[in-house]
């Protein structure tokens, strides 16, 4: 499985962005997908996850502002980010995990989101 993110950029506080993560390869083996982020000087943290059954989980810091979704027909996951804050500035990474000849977990290359105040 390979993942490619897109949609990052520069936005003012209060604005919106939508990130996309396109999966290719043995996508049928993916169970859970998620978004993580890493701000400068900080550890990578969970933003949101979504299972193949569309069960979602969010970090408290983004609840009510971010929405994760998944289009299985397009093998693409999205993160709609509204009411962005400067503290949301980070590199956002796409993650996929599942089972194919054993457990696997893969990461995308990351996309930078910068929120200006």
Biopython code that builds the backbone (N, CA, C, O; Angstrom):
import numpy as np
from Bio.PDB.StructureBuilder import StructureBuilder

atoms = [
    (1, "UNK", "N", (0.849, -1.189, 0.000)),
    (1, "UNK", "CA", (0.000, 0.000, 0.000)),
    (1, "UNK", "C", (0.886, 1.239, 0.000)),
    (1, "UNK", "O", (1.873, 1.311, 0.731)),
    (2, "UNK", "N", (0.523, 2.208, -0.824)),
    (2, "UNK", "CA", (1.234, 3.496, -0.853)),
    (2, "UNK", "C", (0.212, 4.611, -0.620)),
    (2, "UNK", "O", (-0.945, 4.516, -1.027)),
    (3, "UNK", "N", (0.671, 5.657, 0.041)),
    (3, "UNK", "CA", (-0.199, 6.775, 0.380)),
    (3, "UNK", "C", (0.407, 8.073, -0.127)),
    (3, "UNK", "O", (1.615, 8.288, -0.020)),
    (4, "UNK", "N", (-0.445, 8.947, -0.686)),
    (4, "UNK", "CA", (0.008, 10.258, -1.147)),
    (4, "UNK", "C", (-0.974, 11.310, -0.641)),
    (4, "UNK", "O", (-2.163, 11.274, -0.958)),
    (5, "UNK", "N", (-0.453, 12.248, 0.152)),
    (5, "UNK", "CA", (-1.290, 13.331, 0.681)),
    (5, "UNK", "C", (-1.253, 14.525, -0.262)),
    (5, "UNK", "O", (-0.317, 14.699, -1.042)),
    (6, "UNK", "N", (-2.292, 15.338, -0.169)),
    (6, "UNK", "CA", (-2.344, 16.607, -0.883)),
    (6, "UNK", "C", (-3.304, 17.531, -0.151)),
    (6, "UNK", "O", (-4.097, 17.096, 0.684)),
    (7, "UNK", "N", (-3.216, 18.811, -0.478)),
    (7, "UNK", "CA", (-4.175, 19.760, 0.058)),
    (7, "UNK", "C", (-3.654, 20.710, 1.112)),
    (7, "UNK", "O", (-4.385, 21.596, 1.554)),
    (8, "UNK", "N", (-2.409, 20.549, 1.527)),
    (8, "UNK", "CA", (-1.865, 21.462, 2.516)),
    (8, "UNK", "C", (-1.618, 22.839, 1.920)),
    (8, "UNK", "O", (-1.710, 23.039, 0.709)),
    (9, "UNK", "N", (-1.303, 23.781, 2.800)),
    (9, "UNK", "CA", (-1.019, 25.132, 2.340)),
    (9, "UNK", "C", (-1.079, 26.123, 3.463)),
    (9, "UNK", "O", (-1.079, 25.762, 4.640)),
    (10, "UNK", "N", (-1.130, 27.389, 3.081)),
    (10, "UNK", "CA", (-1.164, 28.499, 4.033)),
    (10, "UNK", "C", (-2.586, 29.043, 4.099)),
    (10, "UNK", "O", (-3.212, 29.299, 3.070)),
    (11, "UNK", "N", (-3.089, 29.216, 5.313)),
    (11, "UNK", "CA", (-4.439, 29.735, 5.504)),
    (11, "UNK", "C", (-4.457, 30.627, 6.734)),
    (11, "UNK", "O", (-3.676, 30.424, 7.664)),
    (12, "UNK", "N", (-5.332, 31.600, 6.742)),
    (12, "UNK", "CA", (-5.460, 32.473, 7.904)),
    (12, "UNK", "C", (-6.275, 31.781, 8.994)),
    (12, "UNK", "O", (-7.085, 30.895, 8.723)),
    (13, "UNK", "N", (-6.042, 32.204, 10.212)),
    (13, "UNK", "CA", (-6.811, 31.674, 11.334)),
    (13, "UNK", "C", (-8.304, 31.864, 11.071)),
    (13, "UNK", "O", (-8.738, 32.915, 10.600)),
    (14, "UNK", "N", (-9.074, 30.834, 11.383)),
    (14, "UNK", "CA", (-10.503, 30.856, 11.132)),
    (14, "UNK", "C", (-10.892, 30.276, 9.781)),
    (14, "UNK", "O", (-12.070, 30.042, 9.512)),
    (15, "UNK", "N", (-9.900, 30.046, 8.936)),
    (15, "UNK", "CA", (-10.160, 29.520, 7.615)),
    (15, "UNK", "C", (-10.289, 28.007, 7.591)),
    (15, "UNK", "O", (-10.295, 27.347, 8.630)),
    (16, "UNK", "N", (-10.393, 27.471, 6.371)),
    (16, "UNK", "CA", (-10.603, 26.030, 6.184)),
    (16, "UNK", "C", (-9.652, 25.474, 5.139)),
    (16, "UNK", "O", (-9.212, 26.181, 4.232)),
    (17, "UNK", "N", (-9.349, 24.205, 5.287)),
    (17, "UNK", "CA", (-8.582, 23.455, 4.298)),
    (17, "UNK", "C", (-9.118, 22.029, 4.275)),
    (17, "UNK", "O", (-9.661, 21.546, 5.269)),
    (18, "UNK", "N", (-8.965, 21.364, 3.145)),
    (18, "UNK", "CA", (-9.293, 19.945, 3.058)),
    (18, "UNK", "C", (-8.076, 19.175, 2.576)),
    (18, "UNK", "O", (-7.535, 19.448, 1.504)),
    (19, "UNK", "N", (-7.660, 18.222, 3.372)),
    (19, "UNK", "CA", (-6.559, 17.341, 3.004)),
    (19, "UNK", "C", (-7.106, 16.064, 2.381)),
    (19, "UNK", "O", (-8.180, 15.588, 2.750)),
    (20, "UNK", "N", (-6.360, 15.523, 1.441)),
    (20, "UNK", "CA", (-6.723, 14.250, 0.810)),
    (20, "UNK", "C", (-5.567, 13.278, 0.948)),
    (20, "UNK", "O", (-4.402, 13.676, 0.980)),
    (21, "UNK", "N", (-5.899, 12.005, 1.029)),
    (21, "UNK", "CA", (-4.903, 10.944, 1.088)),
    (21, "UNK", "C", (-5.352, 9.843, 0.135)),
    (21, "UNK", "O", (-6.340, 9.153, 0.385)),
    (22, "UNK", "N", (-4.619, 9.690, -0.954)),
    (22, "UNK", "CA", (-4.962, 8.677, -1.953)),
    (22, "UNK", "C", (-4.134, 7.429, -1.708)),
    (22, "UNK", "O", (-2.909, 7.491, -1.605)),
    (23, "UNK", "N", (-4.812, 6.303, -1.617)),
    (23, "UNK", "CA", (-4.134, 5.028, -1.391)),
    (23, "UNK", "C", (-4.090, 4.231, -2.683)),
    (23, "UNK", "O", (-5.014, 4.284, -3.494)),
    (24, "UNK", "N", (-3.010, 3.494, -2.862)),
    (24, "UNK", "CA", (-2.875, 2.618, -4.027)),
    (24, "UNK", "C", (-2.224, 1.317, -3.584)),
    (24, "UNK", "O", (-1.665, 1.229, -2.490)),
    (25, "UNK", "N", (-2.302, 0.324, -4.434)),
    (25, "UNK", "CA", (-1.760, -0.983, -4.084)),
    (25, "UNK", "C", (-2.858, -1.881, -3.549)),
    (25, "UNK", "O", (-3.986, -1.855, -4.043)),
    (26, "UNK", "N", (-2.535, -2.667, -2.549)),
    (26, "UNK", "CA", (-3.481, -3.633, -1.971)),
    (26, "UNK", "C", (-4.429, -2.945, -1.002)),
    (26, "UNK", "O", (-4.450, -3.252, 0.189)),
    (27, "UNK", "N", (-5.210, -2.011, -1.527)),
    (27, "UNK", "CA", (-6.064, -1.177, -0.670)),
    (27, "UNK", "C", (-7.154, -1.977, 0.028)),
    (27, "UNK", "O", (-7.662, -1.555, 1.067)),
    (28, "UNK", "N", (-7.518, -3.129, -0.532)),
    (28, "UNK", "CA", (-8.558, -3.957, 0.093)),
    (28, "UNK", "C", (-8.121, -4.463, 1.463)),
    (28, "UNK", "O", (-8.954, -4.858, 2.279)),
    (29, "UNK", "N", (-6.829, -4.448, 1.710)),
    (29, "UNK", "CA", (-6.298, -4.950, 2.981)),
    (29, "UNK", "C", (-6.289, -3.909, 4.087)),
    (29, "UNK", "O", (-5.979, -4.221, 5.237)),
    (30, "UNK", "N", (-6.630, -2.664, 3.740)),
    (30, "UNK", "CA", (-6.607, -1.586, 4.732)),
    (30, "UNK", "C", (-7.821, -1.698, 5.652)),
    (30, "UNK", "O", (-8.944, -1.892, 5.187)),
    (31, "UNK", "N", (-7.587, -1.573, 6.961)),
    (31, "UNK", "CA", (-8.678, -1.524, 7.920)),
    (31, "UNK", "C", (-8.856, -0.101, 8.420)),
    (31, "UNK", "O", (-9.889, 0.524, 8.179)),
    (32, "UNK", "N", (-7.866, 0.401, 9.103)),
    (32, "UNK", "CA", (-7.973, 1.735, 9.698)),
    (32, "UNK", "C", (-7.056, 2.715, 8.973)),
    (32, "UNK", "O", (-5.912, 2.401, 8.646)),
    (33, "UNK", "N", (-7.590, 3.905, 8.733)),
    (33, "UNK", "CA", (-6.793, 5.003, 8.200)),
    (33, "UNK", "C", (-6.866, 6.166, 9.176)),
    (33, "UNK", "O", (-7.811, 6.291, 9.954)),
    (34, "UNK", "N", (-5.859, 7.002, 9.117)),
    (34, "UNK", "CA", (-5.873, 8.117, 10.050)),
    (34, "UNK", "C", (-4.986, 9.265, 9.617)),
    (34, "UNK", "O", (-4.159, 9.146, 8.713)),
    (35, "UNK", "N", (-5.186, 10.364, 10.288)),
    (35, "UNK", "CA", (-4.344, 11.548, 10.117)),
    (35, "UNK", "C", (-3.602, 11.811, 11.426)),
    (35, "UNK", "O", (-4.179, 11.756, 12.512)),
    (36, "UNK", "N", (-2.330, 12.092, 11.294)),
    (36, "UNK", "CA", (-1.477, 12.474, 12.404)),
    (36, "UNK", "C", (-0.791, 13.781, 12.016)),
    (36, "UNK", "O", (-0.732, 14.139, 10.840)),
    (37, "UNK", "N", (-0.277, 14.480, 13.011)),
    (37, "UNK", "CA", (0.447, 15.719, 12.704)),
    (37, "UNK", "C", (1.634, 15.883, 13.622)),
    (37, "UNK", "O", (1.666, 15.365, 14.738)),
    (38, "UNK", "N", (2.609, 16.619, 13.121)),
    (38, "UNK", "CA", (3.808, 16.899, 13.898)),
    (38, "UNK", "C", (4.181, 18.353, 13.725)),
    (38, "UNK", "O", (4.537, 18.801, 12.636)),
    (39, "UNK", "N", (4.091, 19.078, 14.820)),
    (39, "UNK", "CA", (4.480, 20.483, 14.833)),
    (39, "UNK", "C", (5.977, 20.584, 15.106)),
    (39, "UNK", "O", (6.567, 19.657, 15.660)),
    (40, "UNK", "N", (6.598, 21.698, 14.722)),
    (40, "UNK", "CA", (8.036, 21.850, 14.965)),
    (40, "UNK", "C", (8.400, 21.669, 16.433)),
    (40, "UNK", "O", (7.815, 22.303, 17.311)),
    (41, "UNK", "N", (9.360, 20.806, 16.688)),
    (41, "UNK", "CA", (9.822, 20.592, 18.051)),
    (41, "UNK", "C", (8.922, 19.735, 18.909)),
    (41, "UNK", "O", (9.158, 19.593, 20.109)),
    (42, "UNK", "N", (7.889, 19.160, 18.309)),
    (42, "UNK", "CA", (6.952, 18.335, 19.073)),
    (42, "UNK", "C", (6.874, 16.930, 18.490)),
    (42, "UNK", "O", (7.308, 16.677, 17.366)),
    (43, "UNK", "N", (6.316, 16.034, 19.275)),
    (43, "UNK", "CA", (6.137, 14.662, 18.818)),
    (43, "UNK", "C", (4.926, 14.560, 17.900)),
    (43, "UNK", "O", (4.010, 15.380, 17.963)),
    (44, "UNK", "N", (4.938, 13.547, 17.052)),
    (44, "UNK", "CA", (3.793, 13.294, 16.188)),
    (44, "UNK", "C", (2.603, 12.892, 17.057)),
    (44, "UNK", "O", (2.740, 12.112, 18.000)),
    (45, "UNK", "N", (1.424, 13.445, 16.717)),
    (45, "UNK", "CA", (0.240, 13.157, 17.512)),
    (45, "UNK", "C", (-0.922, 12.769, 16.615)),
    (45, "UNK", "O", (-0.983, 13.136, 15.442)),
    (46, "UNK", "N", (-1.844, 12.014, 17.205)),
    (46, "UNK", "CA", (-3.044, 11.601, 16.501)),
    (46, "UNK", "C", (-3.967, 12.793, 16.297)),
    (46, "UNK", "O", (-4.160, 13.606, 17.201)),
    (47, "UNK", "N", (-4.539, 12.887, 15.092)),
    (47, "UNK", "CA", (-5.568, 13.886, 14.819)),
    (47, "UNK", "C", (-6.927, 13.195, 14.761)),
    (47, "UNK", "O", (-7.850, 13.564, 15.486)),
    (48, "UNK", "N", (-7.041, 12.191, 13.895)),
    (48, "UNK", "CA", (-8.306, 11.477, 13.735)),
    (48, "UNK", "C", (-8.065, 10.158, 13.019)),
    (48, "UNK", "O", (-7.128, 10.022, 12.233)),
    (49, "UNK", "N", (-8.930, 9.189, 13.305)),
    (49, "UNK", "CA", (-8.869, 7.907, 12.613)),
    (49, "UNK", "C", (-10.264, 7.511, 12.145)),
    (49, "UNK", "O", (-11.272, 7.988, 12.666)),
    (50, "UNK", "N", (-10.297, 6.629, 11.149)),
    (50, "UNK", "CA", (-11.552, 6.114, 10.625)),
    (50, "UNK", "C", (-11.340, 4.670, 10.205)),
    (50, "UNK", "O", (-10.355, 4.346, 9.541)),
    (51, "UNK", "N", (-12.267, 3.805, 10.595)),
    (51, "UNK", "CA", (-12.144, 2.394, 10.248)),
    (51, "UNK", "C", (-12.856, 2.114, 8.926)),
    (51, "UNK", "O", (-13.520, 2.982, 8.359)),
    (52, "UNK", "N", (-12.700, 0.890, 8.460)),
    (52, "UNK", "CA", (-13.379, 0.493, 7.225)),
    (52, "UNK", "C", (-14.890, 0.525, 7.387)),
    (52, "UNK", "O", (-15.626, 0.621, 6.405)),
    (53, "UNK", "N", (-15.347, 0.443, 8.631)),
    (53, "UNK", "CA", (-16.775, 0.555, 8.912)),
    (53, "UNK", "C", (-17.220, 1.965, 9.220)),
    (53, "UNK", "O", (-18.347, 2.188, 9.661)),
    (54, "UNK", "N", (-16.328, 2.924, 8.987)),
    (54, "UNK", "CA", (-16.602, 4.358, 9.170)),
    (54, "UNK", "C", (-16.754, 4.787, 10.616)),
    (54, "UNK", "O", (-17.363, 5.821, 10.892)),
    (55, "UNK", "N", (-16.217, 4.018, 11.537)),
    (55, "UNK", "CA", (-16.155, 4.481, 12.928)),
    (55, "UNK", "C", (-15.007, 5.478, 13.039)),
    (55, "UNK", "O", (-13.904, 5.231, 12.552)),
    (56, "UNK", "N", (-15.283, 6.600, 13.684)),
    (56, "UNK", "CA", (-14.291, 7.667, 13.758)),
    (56, "UNK", "C", (-13.860, 7.947, 15.185)),
    (56, "UNK", "O", (-14.569, 7.653, 16.147)),
    (57, "UNK", "N", (-12.674, 8.524, 15.289)),
    (57, "UNK", "CA", (-12.114, 8.913, 16.570)),
    (57, "UNK", "C", (-11.323, 10.198, 16.349)),
    (57, "UNK", "O", (-10.596, 10.326, 15.364)),
    (58, "UNK", "N", (-11.469, 11.153, 17.278)),
    (58, "UNK", "CA", (-10.806, 12.451, 17.125)),
    (58, "UNK", "C", (-10.020, 12.814, 18.382)),
    (58, "UNK", "O", (-10.389, 12.446, 19.497)),
    (59, "UNK", "N", (-8.941, 13.537, 18.174)),
    (59, "UNK", "CA", (-8.255, 14.152, 19.294)),
    (59, "UNK", "C", (-9.153, 15.244, 19.866)),
    (59, "UNK", "O", (-9.893, 15.898, 19.132)),
    (60, "UNK", "N", (-9.083, 15.433, 21.168)),
    (60, "UNK", "CA", (-9.933, 16.443, 21.807)),
    (60, "UNK", "C", (-9.702, 17.829, 21.204)),
    (60, "UNK", "O", (-10.630, 18.633, 21.113)),
    (61, "UNK", "N", (-8.478, 18.102, 20.798)),
    (61, "UNK", "CA", (-8.126, 19.433, 20.312)),
    (61, "UNK", "C", (-8.784, 19.779, 18.973)),
    (61, "UNK", "O", (-8.830, 20.950, 18.597)),
    (62, "UNK", "N", (-9.291, 18.780, 18.253)),
    (62, "UNK", "CA", (-9.882, 19.058, 16.942)),
    (62, "UNK", "C", (-11.366, 18.703, 16.873)),
    (62, "UNK", "O", (-12.009, 18.942, 15.850)),
    (63, "UNK", "N", (-11.910, 18.143, 17.934)),
    (63, "UNK", "CA", (-13.323, 17.771, 17.934)),
    (63, "UNK", "C", (-14.202, 18.990, 17.664)),
    (63, "UNK", "O", (-14.015, 20.056, 18.250)),
    (64, "UNK", "N", (-15.159, 18.805, 16.767)),
    (64, "UNK", "CA", (-16.068, 19.887, 16.417)),
    (64, "UNK", "C", (-15.543, 20.809, 15.337)),
    (64, "UNK", "O", (-16.290, 21.630, 14.803)),
    (65, "UNK", "N", (-14.260, 20.683, 15.007)),
    (65, "UNK", "CA", (-13.673, 21.539, 13.958)),
    (65, "UNK", "C", (-13.224, 20.726, 12.739)),
    (65, "UNK", "O", (-13.327, 21.194, 11.605)),
    (66, "UNK", "N", (-12.738, 19.535, 12.972)),
    (66, "UNK", "CA", (-12.232, 18.683, 11.893)),
    (66, "UNK", "C", (-13.189, 17.517, 11.661)),
    (66, "UNK", "O", (-13.835, 17.029, 12.588)),
    (67, "UNK", "N", (-13.265, 17.084, 10.408)),
    (67, "UNK", "CA", (-14.083, 15.920, 10.056)),
    (67, "UNK", "C", (-13.283, 14.991, 9.157)),
    (67, "UNK", "O", (-12.781, 15.402, 8.110)),
    (68, "UNK", "N", (-13.167, 13.738, 9.573)),
    (68, "UNK", "CA", (-12.479, 12.737, 8.772)),
    (68, "UNK", "C", (-13.522, 11.935, 8.007)),
    (68, "UNK", "O", (-14.591, 11.621, 8.530)),
    (69, "UNK", "N", (-13.195, 11.609, 6.767)),
    (69, "UNK", "CA", (-14.112, 10.806, 5.962)),
    (69, "UNK", "C", (-13.305, 9.924, 5.016)),
    (69, "UNK", "O", (-12.096, 10.087, 4.847)),
    (70, "UNK", "N", (-14.018, 8.990, 4.413)),
    (70, "UNK", "CA", (-13.321, 8.002, 3.599)),
    (70, "UNK", "C", (-14.225, 7.591, 2.448)),
    (70, "UNK", "O", (-15.386, 7.243, 2.661)),
    (71, "UNK", "N", (-13.698, 7.630, 1.228)),
    (71, "UNK", "CA", (-14.418, 7.178, 0.048)),
    (71, "UNK", "C", (-13.747, 5.896, -0.418)),
    (71, "UNK", "O", (-12.729, 5.934, -1.109)),
    (72, "UNK", "N", (-14.313, 4.780, -0.044)),
    (72, "UNK", "CA", (-13.680, 3.500, -0.357)),
    (72, "UNK", "C", (-13.643, 3.232, -1.859)),
    (72, "UNK", "O", (-12.729, 2.564, -2.341)),
    (73, "UNK", "N", (-14.618, 3.742, -2.602)),
    (73, "UNK", "CA", (-14.642, 3.535, -4.051)),
    (73, "UNK", "C", (-13.463, 4.240, -4.723)),
    (73, "UNK", "O", (-12.945, 3.773, -5.737)),
    (74, "UNK", "N", (-13.047, 5.366, -4.147)),
    (74, "UNK", "CA", (-11.928, 6.130, -4.697)),
    (74, "UNK", "C", (-10.626, 5.849, -3.962)),
    (74, "UNK", "O", (-9.582, 6.403, -4.305)),
    (75, "UNK", "N", (-10.690, 4.984, -2.947)),
    (75, "UNK", "CA", (-9.491, 4.689, -2.140)),
    (75, "UNK", "C", (-8.853, 5.970, -1.610)),
    (75, "UNK", "O", (-7.632, 6.122, -1.619)),
    (76, "UNK", "N", (-9.688, 6.873, -1.156)),
    (76, "UNK", "CA", (-9.210, 8.175, -0.700)),
    (76, "UNK", "C", (-9.829, 8.530, 0.640)),
    (76, "UNK", "O", (-11.009, 8.280, 0.890)),
    (77, "UNK", "N", (-9.012, 9.115, 1.488)),
    (77, "UNK", "CA", (-9.453, 9.604, 2.791)),
    (77, "UNK", "C", (-9.297, 11.123, 2.801)),
    (77, "UNK", "O", (-8.407, 11.675, 2.155)),
    (78, "UNK", "N", (-10.173, 11.780, 3.542)),
    (78, "UNK", "CA", (-10.158, 13.240, 3.599)),
    (78, "UNK", "C", (-10.114, 13.722, 5.042)),
    (78, "UNK", "O", (-10.507, 13.012, 5.968)),
    (79, "UNK", "N", (-9.630, 14.934, 5.207)),
    (79, "UNK", "CA", (-9.713, 15.616, 6.488)),
    (79, "UNK", "C", (-10.160, 17.038, 6.209)),
    (79, "UNK", "O", (-9.386, 17.854, 5.709)),
    (80, "UNK", "N", (-11.408, 17.332, 6.533)),
    (80, "UNK", "CA", (-11.930, 18.688, 6.407)),
    (80, "UNK", "C", (-11.610, 19.438, 7.687)),
    (80, "UNK", "O", (-12.038, 19.047, 8.773)),
    (81, "UNK", "N", (-10.862, 20.505, 7.553)),
    (81, "UNK", "CA", (-10.424, 21.272, 8.706)),
    (81, "UNK", "C", (-11.050, 22.662, 8.658)),
    (81, "UNK", "O", (-10.770, 23.444, 7.749)),
    (82, "UNK", "N", (-11.885, 22.962, 9.625)),
    (82, "UNK", "CA", (-12.545, 24.262, 9.722)),
    (82, "UNK", "C", (-12.086, 24.991, 10.980)),
    (82, "UNK", "O", (-11.514, 24.385, 11.887)),
    (83, "UNK", "N", (-12.340, 26.276, 11.024)),
    (83, "UNK", "CA", (-11.988, 27.098, 12.188)),
    (83, "UNK", "C", (-10.540, 26.856, 12.600)),
    (83, "UNK", "O", (-10.244, 26.633, 13.774)),
    (84, "UNK", "N", (-9.659, 26.903, 11.636)),
    (84, "UNK", "CA", (-8.256, 26.597, 11.907)),
    (84, "UNK", "C", (-7.630, 27.620, 12.840)),
    (84, "UNK", "O", (-7.960, 28.805, 12.808)),
    (85, "UNK", "N", (-6.718, 27.131, 13.674)),
    (85, "UNK", "CA", (-6.009, 27.956, 14.646)),
    (85, "UNK", "C", (-4.515, 27.886, 14.362)),
    (85, "UNK", "O", (-4.049, 26.916, 13.764)),
    (86, "UNK", "N", (-3.761, 28.887, 14.775)),
    (86, "UNK", "CA", (-2.296, 28.835, 14.572)),
    (86, "UNK", "C", (-1.673, 27.570, 15.166)),
    (86, "UNK", "O", (-0.686, 27.062, 14.634)),
    (87, "UNK", "N", (-2.231, 27.065, 16.246)),
    (87, "UNK", "CA", (-1.678, 25.855, 16.865)),
    (87, "UNK", "C", (-1.955, 24.592, 16.049)),
    (87, "UNK", "O", (-1.460, 23.519, 16.394)),
    (88, "UNK", "N", (-2.733, 24.702, 14.981)),
    (88, "UNK", "CA", (-2.928, 23.578, 14.069)),
    (88, "UNK", "C", (-1.789, 23.476, 13.052)),
    (88, "UNK", "O", (-1.722, 22.516, 12.284)),
    (89, "UNK", "N", (-0.907, 24.458, 13.049)),
    (89, "UNK", "CA", (0.227, 24.433, 12.130)),
    (89, "UNK", "C", (1.095, 23.213, 12.390)),
    (89, "UNK", "O", (1.552, 22.991, 13.512)),
    (90, "UNK", "N", (1.320, 22.419, 11.337)),
    (90, "UNK", "CA", (2.087, 21.175, 11.479)),
    (90, "UNK", "C", (2.217, 20.519, 10.108)),
    (90, "UNK", "O", (1.575, 20.929, 9.141)),
    (91, "UNK", "N", (3.051, 19.505, 10.051)),
    (91, "UNK", "CA", (3.050, 18.594, 8.907)),
    (91, "UNK", "C", (2.027, 17.507, 9.220)),
    (91, "UNK", "O", (2.085, 16.867, 10.270)),
    (92, "UNK", "N", (1.106, 17.310, 8.312)),
    (92, "UNK", "CA", (0.048, 16.315, 8.499)),
    (92, "UNK", "C", (0.393, 15.063, 7.698)),
    (92, "UNK", "O", (0.711, 15.128, 6.511)),
    (93, "UNK", "N", (0.320, 13.933, 8.375)),
    (93, "UNK", "CA", (0.669, 12.658, 7.769)),
    (93, "UNK", "C", (-0.557, 11.745, 7.696)),
    (93, "UNK", "O", (-1.368, 11.686, 8.620)),
    (94, "UNK", "N", (-0.664, 11.052, 6.595)),
    (94, "UNK", "CA", (-1.690, 10.044, 6.392)),
    (94, "UNK", "C", (-1.134, 8.693, 6.820)),
    (94, "UNK", "O", (0.039, 8.397, 6.593)),
    (95, "UNK", "N", (-1.967, 7.887, 7.431)),
    (95, "UNK", "CA", (-1.557, 6.572, 7.917)),
    (95, "UNK", "C", (-2.601, 5.542, 7.535)),
    (95, "UNK", "O", (-3.801, 5.817, 7.543)),
    (96, "UNK", "N", (-2.123, 4.339, 7.198)),
    (96, "UNK", "CA", (-3.042, 3.234, 6.917)),
    (96, "UNK", "C", (-2.504, 1.977, 7.566)),
    (96, "UNK", "O", (-1.296, 1.742, 7.574)),
    (97, "UNK", "N", (-3.390, 1.177, 8.105)),
    (97, "UNK", "CA", (-2.994, -0.071, 8.758)),
    (97, "UNK", "C", (-3.986, -1.168, 8.411)),
    (97, "UNK", "O", (-5.164, -0.904, 8.168)),
    (98, "UNK", "N", (-3.503, -2.383, 8.390)),
    (98, "UNK", "CA", (-4.372, -3.510, 8.076)),
    (98, "UNK", "C", (-3.601, -4.808, 8.098)),
    (98, "UNK", "O", (-2.526, -4.915, 8.687)),
    (99, "UNK", "N", (-4.179, -5.785, 7.444)),
    (99, "UNK", "CA", (-3.572, -7.115, 7.422)),
    (99, "UNK", "C", (-3.410, -7.592, 5.987)),
    (99, "UNK", "O", (-4.374, -7.631, 5.223)),
    (100, "UNK", "N", (-2.186, -7.954, 5.628)),
    (100, "UNK", "CA", (-1.873, -8.552, 4.334)),
    (100, "UNK", "C", (-0.612, -9.360, 4.518)),
    (100, "UNK", "O", (0.486, -8.805, 4.551)),
    (101, "UNK", "N", (-0.756, -10.656, 4.637)),
    (101, "UNK", "CA", (0.396, -11.519, 4.945)),
    (101, "UNK", "C", (1.044, -11.057, 6.234)),
    (101, "UNK", "O", (2.266, -11.110, 6.379)),
    (102, "UNK", "N", (0.227, -10.605, 7.167)),
    (102, "UNK", "CA", (0.710, -10.069, 8.425)),
    (102, "UNK", "C", (0.260, -8.629, 8.575)),
    (102, "UNK", "O", (-0.255, -8.022, 7.636)),
    (103, "UNK", "N", (0.459, -8.101, 9.751)),
    (103, "UNK", "CA", (0.037, -6.721, 10.027)),
    (103, "UNK", "C", (0.974, -5.743, 9.323)),
    (103, "UNK", "O", (2.185, -5.957, 9.275)),
    (104, "UNK", "N", (0.404, -4.675, 8.779)),
    (104, "UNK", "CA", (1.239, -3.641, 8.185)),
    (104, "UNK", "C", (0.735, -2.265, 8.583)),
    (104, "UNK", "O", (-0.423, -2.091, 8.963)),
    (105, "UNK", "N", (1.617, -1.311, 8.490)),
    (105, "UNK", "CA", (1.281, 0.085, 8.754)),
    (105, "UNK", "C", (2.158, 0.932, 7.842)),
    (105, "UNK", "O", (3.377, 0.763, 7.814)),
    (106, "UNK", "N", (1.541, 1.838, 7.100)),
    (106, "UNK", "CA", (2.292, 2.679, 6.173)),
    (106, "UNK", "C", (1.947, 4.145, 6.400)),
    (106, "UNK", "O", (0.883, 4.484, 6.916)),
    (107, "UNK", "N", (2.886, 5.004, 5.997)),
    (107, "UNK", "CA", (2.745, 6.446, 6.148)),
    (107, "UNK", "C", (2.921, 7.141, 4.811)),
    (107, "UNK", "O", (3.665, 6.674, 3.949)),
    (108, "UNK", "N", (2.237, 8.251, 4.645)),
    (108, "UNK", "CA", (2.469, 9.124, 3.526)),
    (108, "UNK", "C", (3.667, 10.015, 3.800)),
    (108, "UNK", "O", (4.294, 9.932, 4.857)),
    (109, "UNK", "N", (3.979, 10.877, 2.825)),
    (109, "UNK", "CA", (5.171, 11.719, 2.936)),
    (109, "UNK", "C", (4.921, 12.982, 3.749)),
    (109, "UNK", "O", (5.866, 13.662, 4.149)),
    (110, "UNK", "N", (3.666, 13.294, 3.991)),
    (110, "UNK", "CA", (3.319, 14.476, 4.777)),
    (110, "UNK", "C", (3.002, 15.682, 3.914)),
    (110, "UNK", "O", (3.531, 15.833, 2.813)),
    (111, "UNK", "N", (2.140, 16.528, 4.424)),
    (111, "UNK", "CA", (1.797, 17.776, 3.753)),
    (111, "UNK", "C", (1.737, 18.877, 4.809)),
    (111, "UNK", "O", (1.164, 18.683, 5.881)),
    (112, "UNK", "N", (2.321, 20.015, 4.511)),
    (112, "UNK", "CA", (2.457, 21.091, 5.486)),
    (112, "UNK", "C", (1.209, 21.970, 5.498)),
    (112, "UNK", "O", (0.736, 22.429, 4.458)),
    (113, "UNK", "N", (0.699, 22.186, 6.691)),
    (113, "UNK", "CA", (-0.400, 23.120, 6.917)),
    (113, "UNK", "C", (0.116, 24.243, 7.801)),
    (113, "UNK", "O", (0.623, 23.997, 8.896)),
    (114, "UNK", "N", (-0.010, 25.466, 7.329)),
    (114, "UNK", "CA", (0.435, 26.633, 8.086)),
    (114, "UNK", "C", (-0.750, 27.557, 8.284)),
    (114, "UNK", "O", (-1.390, 27.982, 7.323)),
    (115, "UNK", "N", (-1.039, 27.866, 9.549)),
    (115, "UNK", "CA", (-2.157, 28.747, 9.882)),
    (115, "UNK", "C", (-1.574, 30.028, 10.454)),
    (115, "UNK", "O", (-0.905, 30.010, 11.488)),
    (116, "UNK", "N", (-1.829, 31.130, 9.783)),
    (116, "UNK", "CA", (-1.298, 32.417, 10.231)),
    (116, "UNK", "C", (-2.319, 33.132, 11.124)),
    (116, "UNK", "O", (-3.529, 32.988, 10.951)),
    (117, "UNK", "N", (-1.806, 33.892, 12.066)),
    (117, "UNK", "CA", (-2.692, 34.600, 13.004)),
    (117, "UNK", "C", (-3.043, 35.990, 12.500)),
    (117, "UNK", "O", (-3.777, 36.721, 13.164)),
]
sb = StructureBuilder()
sb.init_structure("model")
sb.init_model(0)
sb.init_chain("A")
sb.init_seg("    ")
for serial, (resi, resn, name, xyz) in enumerate(atoms, 1):
    if name == "N":
        sb.init_residue(resn, " ", resi, " ")
    sb.init_atom(name, np.array(xyz, "f"), 0.0, 1.0, " ", f" {name:<3s}", serial, name[0])
structure = sb.get_structure()
